[in-house]
């Protein structure tokens, strides 16, 4: 038995290194997808709040316009 690395040991080591790199890449992609999903959800919430605020402002403007028309 030889104490050095033989061809199969080197192939096994290379396979392990490639597997670790693939795992890192997959985790990186998963993190990116999670971040994009989170940002999208937050953007949707913010846009919903803006829309609600604008609707409330429209109602206030309509009420002001009605009051002004009543006085004329």
N, C-alpha and C positions, 0 to 999 in steps of 0.2 A: 504494500500500500504506500502510495506517494504522499508526502506531507504538503506538497504544493497544490495549486489549483489546476485542475484538468479542464478540458474543453467543456464538459457538461456543467461543472461548477460555474464557469464563466457565463455560460448560456443561462443558467438558473439565476445568477446574480443580475444579469442584464434584464431578464424577464421581470424580476422583482422591482428593479429601478423603473422600468417602463410602467409597470402596474401602479407604482406610487405616483408617478407623474400624471398618469391618466386619472387617478383618484383626485389629485389636486385640481386638475382641469375641470373635472366633473363638479367638484365642490364649488369651484369658482363660478361656473355657469349657474349652478343652483342658487348661489348667493346673489348673483346678478338678477336672476329671475324673481327671487323673493323681493329684492330691492325695487325692481320695476313694478311688481304687483303692489307693493306697499305705497310707492309714489303715486301710482294710478288711483288707488283707493283714496288716498289723501286729496289728490286733485279733484276727484269726483265729489268728495265731501265739501271741499272749498267752493267748487262751482255751484253745488246745490245751495250752499249758504248765501252765495252772491245772488243767485237767482231769486231766492226767497226775499232777500233784502230789497232787490230791485222791484219785486212785485209789491212789497209793502210801500215802497216809495211811490210807485205808480198809483196805488190806492190813495195815498195822501195827496198827491198832485190832483187826482180826479176830484177828491173832496174839496180841495182849495178852489179848483175851477168851478165846481158847482156853486160854492158860496159866493164867488165873485160874480157869476152869472145871475144869481138871485138878487144881488144888490143893484144890478144894472137894469 
